Structures are given as C-alpha cells and as structure tokens.
Amino acid sequence: MGSLAGAALLLGAAGARADGLDAVEGTHTTALVEKAHHIALRLDRGHAELVVQRTVHNGGARGDQAVFLLNLPQGAVGTGLASLGIKSGQPFWFRGDLMAADAAAARYQGLAGSTGAQPSGDSALLSWRSQGFLALQVFPCAPGQPKTVEYTLRMPTTYREGRHHLTLPRVGTETLAATVVVSAARPGDHLFLDGKPISPGTTFQLAQDETDLALAPRPSLALDGAFSSSLLGSGRELVALRIDAPARLSEPPRNARVVVLLDASRSLRESEGAAALAAARAYLAHLDGSLVEVLTFDREVHARHGRFVPAARALADLDKLVLHRKNGSRIDGALARADALLAATPAGLPRRILALTDLHTRSALTPARLGAILRSGAVVHVGLPAAGSPGLTRDEGSPFVAPVRATGGLVWTARASDRPGDASEMRRVYEEWVRPLRIDHLDVQLPGLDGSELDFGEQLPEGKGLELLRLHGDHVARAVLTGELWARPVRRVFTADQAHGRLWSALVFGTELFDSLTEPEMTVLAFRGGAVSPVTSYVASAPGERPMDVGLGGGGMGYGSSSCRMTGIGHGGPTGSGNPFDHRAFLRAALEKAFGECPAGPASARVTIETTIDEVIDVPSVKVVGKEVVAVRECLAEAAWGLALPLDFRERFARYEIEVSR
C-alpha cells in the first residue's frame, strides 16, 4: 500500500470513529502492529499527568514509519515526547523539544542541505490535528524489531465530594486497551478507583466505557487552591483560579460540655414543640463522648438531670420527655443558668449552648441585656423550631442575632420532623449545629476583574470547589475569598502561582477558550505550558543529520504547520527551512562543562531551558538526585542563565530538556 493511500485510510478511520479510539498503522505495511500500551498516571490536585508508552513491532521486510492517530480523553493536551533508541550501545530515551510546528516538522523530515545520508538515529514527531486529536509519527521502525515511544498528556480533574475526579473513557485501539498504573503526586493523598480505595501502584485496564479515578487530599481543615494570571503578550491575560473546600471544614468538639435549653412556654405550638425535641435529639446524636444537661424553661428554669450526664443518657431522656406548656418565657434566666453551669466546668473543654425557642419574650429583655449574660465563652446557637422537612436556614433578621453572633454561633430557622423515615436526614442536617459545614456569605474578589461578572454563589459547602478560567484585558494580581464559618470570619488570599500558570497555559488548549485565542497568544501559551498546539509540535531525535527524504512518502502524511489550519494530513511536508546547527549539542556541551565545575555530588542532571532567538528566557527546572543537590542545582541554574547563545539559535520560542553527566 502506498504511503498516500495508507495515510488517507488512517485519517478516514479516525474521522469515522464514534468510539474515540486510536488508530495505529505503518506507512508502507500492514505488518506493523501495536504490541503494548502502558500509562503511568499520576493524580494531583486539580490535574493529572499521564505518561504513555506505546510499543509497535514491524513484521514487514523493510523499515517503516509508525503513525498513531490519537483521540485524547476530554480536556487532555500533549505536553511531552520521547523516543527509545540506542546511545553508546545502551537503550536511551531521546527527549523531545517543543518547537514551532514548521521547525519541528523540518527537523523530523530532515535537515535542509543534507543529501543521501542514512538515518543516524531515532526520531518522533507529536503534532496537532485538531482539539483533542494529535498525530504521532515515529521513524525508523526496523524490520522484525520493536519500537517504543513515549508521550505525556495532562488533563484537568473535577472536584466534588472532597475528591478530585478524573473520568476516562476506553483508551487505546479497537484491539488493545491501555494498561494503567496509578500513583498520587503528593504523600498522604488517597486514591480511589470507581469509588473503591486502592493503593499506589495499582494496575488496571482502561477497557470499559467509563472509569472514575479519584484522589482524596490528606485530611486538612484548610481551603486548598491555586491562582494565576498569565500574560499573553497581547494586552490580555489568562486568569485561572481553583478553590477547593476540604472534605471537612471543621471537626466536632471532643469531650464537650453542652447545655440544651427547651422552651416550655405556651407561645410555642404543639407542632413546634415536637420539632424542637426532634431537633435536639438529632443534635445530641452527634455528641457521643460529651456531657450534657437539659434545661426546660417557662417563667422558671427546670433542670432535667441536676448535673452533666453522658449524651446517650440525655438523648434517651428526650425520647420520653413530655413538655407541659406554661406561661412565661425566661430565656434569659435559662441562658444565665446554662452559662453558670458551663463556667464551672474545667477550663479548656469545649462549651456549647443550644436554645430551642420562638424568642417570644418580654419587652424588657433587650439584645444588650441578653448579651451581657453570656460570659463563659460558650458557643451559642438559637433554633427557631418549625415542623416540616428537615432543614436549617440562618436567620439574619432577629433582634437577638448580634449577641448570639458575638459567641460565634447563629440564630437559625430549624425545620424538623419526628417521623422515623426522616431520621437519617435529620441527623445529616443537624450536624451543622455541631460543626460548621459550609462557608456562608461567600465573596470572591479578583481585583482588576469586575465582580459583577463573577457568580460563585453565596455558599461554599465542604467538599465542593470553585473554578474560573477567563481571558481578561487587565492585570489581576490575586484572588481574595471571604465568608463565614458560622459567625467566624474567613479570609484567604491566593497569590499568583507560576506553576499553576504554566499548567493552565497548557490545559487551555483543551478548553472552550481555545477558540478565542489569537495565533500569537497561542504561541506564548504553548511555549510557557510546554503544550502541543496549532503552532507548536514536539520532536524527539538523536543527534546527527537527517536526509530530506528517508522514504517516508512525499505527501501521505503532513508534518504540522505554524498556521492554525492543522487538518493538513495529506498536504505534503514542511514549509520551513532547516538549520544544520545542533542546538541541543551546543547546550549539552556548555552545560556539561559547567556541571564538571559544580560542587561534587550527583553524577547526572536534567536542565530545562527556554529560549527566544539567541536569548535564554527561562530555566524552569533543574532536576538532580543525590547528595548536595541544592548547591548543584543552583550551580547548574546559574550556568544555564549565563549561557551566551550563538546566532544559530533563531527560533522565536524553543524549549529544551538537556541531560548532562559527569
């Protein structure tokens, strides 16, 4: 089969697939088949990284090119490439460089000006075809030999119920599903597969229509998140924000001393009294280990036990309690008695008062007078009981809100039911009197961005998250969240995180915002995030010259282009000119010389460098392993920043990962 026909068949098959699977074939032969497809998946907070290794075997009689048409999972973007070859007689991963698409295609096809040479090493090209669809070309695939290539994907996760979820479809070809080994990026975080806990290193196949992976961050009561505002060089910025409320925003008090006040006055209707008892029972069900006194009040205050008793005993007593309604509503006397009881308990123990009343009291009882009673440091909640489906709502209109808020508690409208069928829902709802479950009065401000354009709602429940991804015309320096846990103010400032900015500079190519980017903006984002895009491709190659024509077929498979029209499979080779100067060899030689002069310690390192023309514009990372790593890392970073690049560095943007040894 000719290369043109073969490539056309591949494109047609990929376009026709409704199942979103990959296609893998040789350019010249049908005897090139895929033998292995492995994914090392690392789950992090907000995103996942998938390092994919695929092995083909060429069963034909001549060398061939392997072509992978990759249908990516929803939101995934390509962020790396490597080809497994031989160096000094040993297996060696040739890491890819991110380049302008034309330049990458030129390097893959062959350097301009060289003729008749035989291929001197391995080469691979990962290029954009459309959003969610990449092409991977690998050459040479020797007859009778396996060939392995590696590419990296990044994907956003979805945060819900306190976990970061990654939903994956079946991944692979029709005949070979990917095998995944999963790990967590951060120590202490826990992994789940389809809702069941798993250990790091668990292996499974992506053979079903949908697989749910989840990561639960290690227990913490703090908000998590990240913010970035990345310059696009056009006057616009890419603003990205993630705020996650932990699975639990608070913990119940331990060994607390609790006083429950029950209004026995006649103003409380019978249905409201039953609702009050049901609410009190649901509240105490969460306080196992605490000691409780129950006071009822009308014009007088009556103690049910005369001392603090275990919560279970107080709960059992409520099950048989019948309130005899009388005149009078001495809520202030009940609060004063409760406060005195708690003041006499050991210092340092949590103190709580729950008052269930309609707050219909005498005119002489003012909010100021009520506030003066409360001096023990107890947190006070006041529930206004009502019969109905279980539910709690903050009551901000009562005149007694201020003195109650001063204790850290709130006044609530408390809908409650004593029906057995509502018991589970009652317990769930009334946990909120035991500990705060949400941030109320939520406000998120991004100075420089019009607040009227933001709609995050008025609450952030625990286990839920907020997200924002937007192109904006002004600088945004930070994000500020404010709100309340019960009555306690909450404020969290998220300042710019460069790693988050790089992440979303890549991930934006998998979002709806992609269509709003100009080509120059794409260039800036792609090089910052290290992403395959309409204007960038990854090329991995062994050092040495390439021929212009190595038998890949002069028109069957496009190589990527710097324009946004990237459907060009079947539209010939590169349009750019080659450059025989070996950029990686220059950088490797310069850095290895510097490495030799660095402090003793690690024997190898990997340095990532970004350039524009003959300028080093960033040294994003220096990775070393061993002793004295800090000194060596700083030494290599300074050496990279001090490089004087020759004029042979001509690309507007380029990214290199250079491995050095000594």
Buried (B, 14 or more C-beta within 10 A) or exposed (E): BEBBEBBBBBBEBBEEBEEBBBBBBBBBBEBBBBEBBBBBBBBBBBBBBBBBBBBBBBBBEBBBBBBBBBBBBEBBBBBBBBBBBEEEEEEBBBBBBBBBBBBBBBBBBBBBEBEEBEBEBBBBBBBBBEBBBBBBBBBBBEBEEEBBBBBBBBBBBBBEEBBBBBBBBBBBBEEBBBBBBBBBEEEEBBBBBEEEEBEBEBEBBBEEEEBBBBBBBEEEBEBBBBBBBBBBEEEBBBBBBBBBBBBBBBEBBEEBBBBBBBBBBBBBBEBBBBBBBBBBBBBBBBBEEBBBBBBBBBEEBEEBBEEBBBBBEBBBBBEEBEBEBBEBBBBBBBBBBBBEBBEEBEEEBBBBBBBBBBBEBEEEBEBEEBBEBBEBEBBBBBBBBBBBEBBBEBBEEBEBBBBBBEBBBBBBBBBBBBEEEBBEBBBEBBBBBBBBBBBBEBBBBBEBBEEEEBEBEEBBBBBBBBBBBBBBEBEBEBBBBBBBBBBEEBEBEBEBBEEBBBBBBBBBBBBEBBEEBEEEBBBBBBBBBBBBBBBBBBBBBBEBBBBBEBBBBEBBBBBBBBEEEBBBBBEEBBBBEBBEEBBBEBBBEBBBEBBEEBEEBBEEBBBBBBBBEBEBBBBBEBBBEEEBBEBBBEBBBEBBEEBEBEEEBBBBBBBBBBBBEB
